[in-house]
């Protein structure tokens, strides 16, 4: 199952600096860690594991008998030559270290055994994911932070960075870089906290930005609340899109993580995902409670609308937009555009907000725009630009009433785009009749 928002687009005039910085930083750290770990894996390869296995194989079997009887049955009669490979996972498990050290207390180990294990532990513990990963049995605040910037493989990195781009871009626009970064880090810590509560005896390090990025999902639904958002989904080979209030996705996402944690046979830290997601939601709800973001009242903004400002979009409309109050943006733009019909920048701003309110609102806004611009007749270039903007926001001229489709056909004719004009006229002629349509047909025959 895969459900992601697809409504927001990147405004490259105001690029998401924090998001791009995090993507670059995580990528650089990952590629640096490859070279860093290569040296220590080489040191591990120098350890005489064949000799070490002769000392530790009985201890390993006894440990398996208590913790994993099925593996014990499979490995009980393993030939000597295959034992080092079978023990490789145990040598990376620091819980097994504790088992060995407990054995040493009962029986005095040889100097050779101690030296071999020390050689292995020294090289192993320098690996990035062990040195800086978060280990619940030995929790360190610094490890909880550094683990958010480490990844196990390219796909782990790619998946996290993809979700970072999808969720953090609109959130940075809303919260600002500093506040979003703070929420991001705190959400990641919440993920580690739940992981520690559930598995505080585990010596297996956890790495990855997944907890923090799941936190972005919680932040997203808390930020947008009941606003209807366009989501893309996949379910096996079935895929499509739907609109729903953002907040209804939270239980869906959270239940998925909990179900995966309960039933999936995977090394993915689903509890950290659940903890980060819940933490992100709680942090934003608390932030809104302590410092609510109140949108201005349009009726109180008459003076501000009349101020001379180099920005063609009034400041109060930008504040509405930042507060995700897109319905208020649409209403405010309609009032201003009735007085400033030539404000092209505001037309773009208007349709961008309308798209976020859904296709029905977008179409209505386009109808209102064409009606307003058609009296008196505006320059063709302005109408063409408005139509292109409408289409770029997933609009479709065919969804508009025939009279508005005719306006587009007439525009194509005047701009000598005769092929497009004929196509539109042929479509309209099947469903509608009008004197202007007949006249345009005749003009096209003559051309």
Secondary structure, DSSP 4 states (H G I P E B T S, - for coil): -EEEE------GGG--HHHHHHHHHHHHHHHHHHHHHHHHHHHHHTS-HHHHHHHHHHHHHHHHHHH-HHHHHHHTT--HHHHHHHTHHHHT-HHHHHHHHHHHHHSPPPHHHHHHHHHHHHHHTTSHHHHSSB-GGG--HHHHHHGGG--SSHHHHHHHHHHHHHHHHHHHHHH-HHHHHHHHHHHHHHHHHHHHHH-TT----B-SSHHHHHHHHHHHHHHHTT-EEEEEEEETTEEEEEEEETTHHHHHHHHHHHHHHHH--SS--HHHHHHHHHHHHHHHHHHHHHS--PPPPGGG-HHHHTS--SSSS-HHHHHHHHTT-HHHHHHHHHHHHTT-TT-HHHHHHHHHHHHHT-HHHHHHHHHHHHHHHTTTTPPHHHHHHHHHHHHHTT--GGGS-HHHHHHHHHHHHHTT-HHHHHHHHHHHHTT---HHHHHHHHHHHH-
